[in-house]
Amino acid sequence: MPVPEPTPRPSPPSPLAGVSMRDLLASCAAAKAVSTPPRPPDPATPARTPAEHRRAA
C-alpha cells in the first residue's frame, strides 16, 4: 500500500509590509485637518483696528 503524502502545513501569517497603524492614524488626522475649512470668526468678537493691534502688542 502506498504511503500517503503528508499534507502541507499552512505557513504562519507573516506581518504585512506597509504602513504602521500610527502612520495610518497620523495620515488620517492630517487629511482631516487639511480638508476641513476654517471656521468663521465668532460674531460676538469685535474686529480690532490696526491701531488696537499695535497697542495690544
Wavefront OBJ file of the C-alpha trace (Angstrom):
o trace
v 0.000 0.000 0.000
v 1.450 3.396 -0.922
v 2.385 5.833 1.817
v 0.090 8.887 1.800
v 1.821 12.160 1.166
v 1.854 14.467 4.169
v -0.488 17.384 3.830
v 1.383 20.688 3.683
v 1.042 22.818 6.763
v -0.190 26.366 6.262
v 2.591 28.842 6.821
v 2.192 31.141 9.833
v 0.799 34.547 8.919
v 3.568 36.932 8.074
v 3.402 40.560 9.152
v 2.123 42.787 6.405
v 4.679 45.048 4.886
v 3.456 48.587 4.601
v 2.103 51.297 6.829
v 2.062 51.116 10.613
v -1.135 51.901 12.492
v 0.478 55.025 13.959
v 1.348 56.325 10.486
v -2.112 55.469 9.189
v -3.827 57.363 12.017
v -1.477 60.318 11.583
v -2.226 60.500 7.873
v -5.971 60.396 8.553
v -5.672 63.235 11.079
v -3.593 65.269 8.629
v -6.098 64.678 5.830
v -8.951 65.788 8.068
v -7.086 68.936 9.125
v -6.291 69.837 5.530
v -9.772 69.136 4.193
v -11.684 70.960 6.953
v -12.357 74.601 6.079
v -11.523 77.196 8.728
v -14.413 78.165 10.923
v -15.817 81.657 10.594
v -14.971 84.159 13.344
v -17.351 84.497 16.250
v -19.885 87.273 15.615
v -19.678 88.417 19.255
v -15.943 89.178 18.951
v -15.467 92.685 17.544
v -12.808 93.123 14.895
v -9.753 95.080 16.048
v -8.373 98.010 14.158
v -4.652 98.093 13.266
v -4.079 100.705 15.989
v -5.551 98.382 18.621
v -3.263 95.573 17.435
v -0.203 97.772 17.889
v -1.374 98.906 21.342
v -2.017 95.325 22.447
v 1.470 94.248 21.397
l 1 2 3 4 5 6 7 8 9 10 11 12 13 14 15 16 17 18 19 20 21 22 23 24 25 26 27 28 29 30 31 32 33 34 35 36 37 38 39 40 41 42 43 44 45 46 47 48 49 50 51 52 53 54 55 56 57
